[in-house]
């Protein structure tokens, strides 16, 4: 019984009506935690303490504040889903955690549908909500039960979109000068936008023609070393010609600051519009890298290593084989079958006994 620490926060542990109770004191100060603990002990002795249901006292707004302070910004993709959390706070904010029922969650889904959210986007928002509520239950002890969250049907997040080489060249022609290098590196390395915009000079080995990224920069926390294909090599070499005194970032503005994701998004959207390319996102350049490699005959295991995947399941989602290549594969199968069939037929003919008239 007494106090113990989880991370930096002090927790209380005591027995109440035969049950083991654990509650955070919400402080990192041990002396203050001791005062809170002794106060609770006094209340129990006087019969004034009750096993309060934290979920009926805590609001979603409080949960969101704690989540942002302790968990959210540790996500590598937190900037891209910041608007999702904002929408969750706006809808669920004033409600207590116990008021967040399946019915209320369904209201949120209907609202997002009315706002023209795609099923896959709604699923991503619900996954954040689910993560928050699970933390409220398992880590912070604010909730006794997590409500059932039904995901959207037909919310397949896989995309079958990549560019042909003709489309790719058309896109490059419509990119601003500074954007062209970034797009080229994305398409020919498979790196994510964040990795490219934060790429430092000392991570690019021009002589060995390779890029080295630390595990902390990767989504799967594994370090990545990849060779640089010729188009990306030329783009990187061009970007690194001039060393900027204020920055070690490869792609930087005249003041040395790296380009922001929003700047890239706006310029990329304009380039797509001018190139008359529809239904394409910057992240789909990663699909291009994977699909082009597969169509060139690169096996899935090798491609998984190039893309920084721990196994090939995720790689399969990126590496699409086009109809022409599938048809080519069938043609090769047919050719192989016909060759074997012909050989078998010829072998059987040789095995047949010779026939004809014989002299007696």
C-alpha positions, 0 to 999 in steps of 0.5 A: 500500500502507499505511493508508487510512480508511473513515469513521472507521476505519483500514484496511490495504491490502497484497499477499499471494501476489499478491492485494490484501488489504484489512482493517480495523484496527478502530480509529479511532486512526491510531497504533494502526492503524500498529502493527497494520499493521507487525505484519502486515507483520512476520508476512508477512515471517516467514511467520507471517501467513495470509489468515484467513477472518474469517467463521470467526472472527466470530460473529453476535453480533459482527455484530449488535453492529456493525450496531446500533452503525453501521446499525440505529438510522439506520433510520427504523423501527428501533423497530418492528423491534427485536424482530425483531433480538432474535429473530435474535440469540437464534437465530444469536448463538453461530454463526460467520458461515460456520456460517449456511447455508441449512439453518440459515436454514431452521431459523430459518424453521421455528421462527418458523412454529411460533411462529405468525409470518405469512409476511410477518413472517418475510420482514421478519426475513429481510430484516434478516438479509440486510442484515446479511450483505451488510454483513458481506461488502461493507463489513466484509469479514467474509464471503466469500459470503452464503448463499442466503436463500429468502423465504417463498411467499405472503408478500404484504405488501399489505393490503386493509383500510380503514374505511368512514366508519361504521366510522371514526365507531364507532372514534372514539366508542370512543377515549379523549379524547387518542387521538381527536385522534391517530387523526383526524389519522392518518386525514385526513392519511395521516401515519405514527404516528411523524410524528404523535407527533413533530409539533411546533407550528411544523410546523403552520400553522393559518392556512395549514391545512398541515403541513410536515415535513423530509426527515429525518423522512420515510421517503423523505428528501423534505420534505413539505407537505400541506394539512389536511382539516377533521377533522384541522384541528379536531383539531390546533386543539384540541390546540394550544389550550394551550401546554405550557411543557415541550414543543413537541410537538402531542400531549403528556401532562400532563408535556409528554412525547410519547405513546409508540408503545406507549401509542398501540398499547395504547389503540388496540387497546382502542378497536378491541375496544370498537368490534368492529372486527377485522383493523385496525392503526393504520397502516391509517389511512393506507390509509383516507386513500388509499382515501377520496381515491381514492373521492372521485376524486383521481388517483394522481399527486396522491395520491402527492404527498399521501402523500409517495411518489416514484412511484405504485407504492407509492400503489397499494398503499395506495389501494384502490377498494371494490366499490361504486365499481368497480360504479359505474365499470362503470355509467358505462362501460355508460352511455357505451357505450349513449349512443354506440351509440344515437347511432350507430344514430340516425345510420344511420337518417338515412342510409337512403333514404326508401321509399314509393310514388311517382306516375308 
